[in-house]
Amino acid sequence: MDGTRALYENYGKWSKKQPGKYQDNINRMVWEELKLLEGDELFTVITDGTD
């Protein structure tokens, strides 16, 4: 959940919300086309919860 919060605080609202893979009560949050590093490369980042 800390990763999800950090992405939200730094990059804003996610692009997609999907059902969780590991826990039914925690959704996957997907950020698409994020510029995380120097250069032109863009990334897709997915956060999900697990025990």
Secondary structure, 3 states (H helix, E strand, C coil): CHHHHHHHHHHCCCCEEECCCCCCCCCEEEEEEECCCCCCCCEEEEECCCC
